[in-house]
């Protein structure tokens, strides 16, 4: 699978036969299904074989690991945040496993709406330090699919907020541990031990 830029997924042995597999032909149909046909002489005489992929819907956690510039298409995600001043919304998997920032004003949307999102992967970079700190979807087209219920925030303790890094694409919080959860709707609990002024 081509992941964008010069990145590819791991090789897969399709035929896995003892004989000679040759003359492959690939076709991508209008539903995004990849078809592969080839000849194989494992039975002792050449026969034609065929396989096809089963399209898997992309999820927020997967697209965060794609290089900048890759076009992504996310389906039936839940709106968890709308920030008109930043021209962005946040979407999340219905099962709350991951969320991501989407550069779109969110006009006409409400929390809990199910949406489809198409756009280009990008990364927010701190102008002072040059640190890549959050993945986002740029130039995003957002289509409301249906109304829904607001997701409950995922509960976690303070030390788990932000989580670890997803290198080389972006870093987590300082000394972050566990799964990266930047972009997810969370509720935290902990003990206040120190405060600082603005």
C-alpha positions in Angstrom: 0.0 0.0 0.0 1.4 3.5 -0.9 1.3 5.7 2.1 2.4 8.9 0.4 5.7 10.6 -0.4 8.1 7.7 -0.6 6.5 5.6 2.1 5.1 2.1 1.5 3.5 -0.5 3.8 5.2 -3.9 4.3 5.4 -6.4 1.5 2.7 -9.1 1.4 3.0 -12.5 -0.3 -0.2 -12.8 -2.4 0.1 -16.1 -4.1 2.2 -18.0 -1.6 2.4 -21.0 -4.0 5.3 -23.3 -4.8 5.1 -22.8 -8.6 5.9 -19.8 -10.7 3.5 -16.9 -10.3 3.8 -14.4 -13.1 2.1 -11.9 -15.5 0.4 -9.9 -12.8 -2.3 -7.3 -13.7 -3.6 -4.7 -11.3 -6.8 -2.7 -11.5 -8.4 -0.2 -9.1 -12.2 0.0 -9.4 -14.5 2.9 -8.7 -15.1 1.6 -5.1 -11.4 1.7 -4.2 -11.1 -2.1 -4.5 -7.7 -3.3 -5.9 -8.0 -6.3 -8.1 -5.0 -8.6 -8.9 -4.9 -11.3 -11.5 -2.0 -13.5 -12.4 -1.0 -16.9 -13.9 0.4 -19.7 -11.7 1.6 -23.2 -12.6 1.5 -24.8 -9.1 -1.0 -27.4 -10.1 1.3 -28.5 -13.0 -0.5 -26.4 -15.7 -0.9 -22.7 -15.8 -4.2 -21.3 -14.4 -5.4 -17.8 -13.8 -5.8 -16.6 -10.2 -7.5 -13.5 -8.8 -7.5 -11.7 -5.5 -8.9 -8.4 -4.4 -8.6 -6.1 -1.4 -11.4 -5.3 1.1 -11.3 -1.6 1.6 -10.9 -0.6 5.2 -12.2 2.8 6.4 -9.4 5.1 7.6 -9.4 6.1 11.3 -8.0 9.1 13.1 -5.1 7.2 14.7 -4.0 5.8 11.4 -3.9 9.1 9.4 -1.9 10.8 12.2 1.0 8.5 11.1 0.9 9.5 7.4 3.3 12.0 6.0 2.4 15.7 5.3 0.8 16.1 1.9 -1.1 12.8 1.9 -4.8 13.2 1.0 -7.1 11.4 3.5 -10.8 10.6 3.5 -12.4 10.0 6.9 -16.0 8.7 7.2 -18.6 8.9 10.0 -16.5 10.6 12.6 -18.0 12.6 15.6 -17.5 16.3 16.1 -16.1 16.9 19.6 -15.0 20.5 19.4 -15.7 23.6 17.3 -13.4 26.6 17.5 -14.4 29.3 15.0 -11.7 31.7 16.2 -9.1 29.1 15.2 -11.0 28.0 12.1 -10.9 24.4 13.3 -12.9 21.6 14.6 -12.0 18.3 16.3 -13.3 15.0 15.2 -13.0 11.6 16.9 -13.7 8.0 16.4 -17.2 6.9 17.8 -15.4 4.5 20.0 -13.1 7.3 21.3 -9.8 5.6 20.3 -8.4 8.7 18.6 -9.2 12.2 17.5 -7.6 14.8 15.2 -7.8 18.5 14.4 -9.5 19.6 11.2 -8.9 23.0 9.6 -12.5 24.0 8.9 -14.7 26.8 10.4 -17.4 24.3 11.4 -20.2 26.5 10.1 -23.5 24.7 10.5 -22.1 21.9 12.7 -22.9 21.0 16.3 -21.1 18.8 18.8 -22.1 15.2 18.3 -22.7 15.5 14.5 -21.4 12.7 12.4 -19.3 14.0 9.5 -17.2 12.9 6.6 -13.9 14.8 6.2 -11.5 15.0 3.2 -8.3 17.0 3.3 -4.5 16.9 3.3 -2.4 15.8 6.2 -0.3 18.5 7.8 1.5 19.3 11.1 1.3 22.3 13.5 4.8 23.6 14.2 5.8 26.0 17.0 7.3 29.1 15.3 9.8 29.7 18.1 11.2 26.2 18.7 10.4 24.5 15.4 8.8 21.6 17.3 6.1 19.6 15.5 3.4 19.3 18.1 0.1 18.3 16.6 -1.2 16.6 13.4 -4.1 18.2 11.5 -6.1 17.9 8.3 -5.7 21.0 6.1 -7.9 22.3 3.3 -10.6 20.2 4.7 -14.0 19.6 3.2 -16.5 18.6 5.9 -19.9 17.1 5.2 -22.5 16.5 7.8 -23.8 13.0 7.7 -26.3 13.0 10.5 -27.1 14.3 14.0 -25.8 12.4 17.0 -25.0 12.5 20.6 -22.0 14.2 22.1 -19.2 11.8 23.0 -18.4 11.4 26.7 -14.8 12.5 27.4 -12.3 9.8 28.0 -11.3 9.9 31.7 -7.6 9.8 32.5 -5.2 11.0 35.2 -3.0 14.0 34.6 0.2 12.2 33.8 -1.5 10.5 30.8 -2.6 13.7 29.2 -1.0 14.2 25.8 0.8 10.9 25.8 4.1 9.9 24.1 5.5 10.9 20.8 4.5 9.7 17.3 7.9 10.0 15.6 8.9 11.3 13.2 5.7 13.2 12.7 5.2 15.0 16.0 6.2 14.9 19.7 4.0 14.3 22.6 4.1 16.4 25.8 7.3 16.8 27.9 8.0 13.4 29.5 4.8 12.1 28.1 3.9 8.4 28.6 1.4 6.0 27.1 -0.7 6.3 23.9 -0.7 9.7 22.3 -4.1 11.3 22.8 -3.6 14.8 21.4 -6.8 15.6 19.5 -9.0 13.5 21.7 -11.7 14.7 24.1 -10.6 13.9 27.6 -11.5 14.6 31.3 -8.7 14.6 33.7 -8.4 14.1 37.4 -5.5 14.8 39.8 -4.2 16.8 42.7 -3.1 20.4 42.2 0.4 20.8 43.7 1.6 24.0 42.1 0.2 27.1 40.4 1.9 29.8 38.3 0.7 33.3 37.4 -0.2 34.3 33.8 
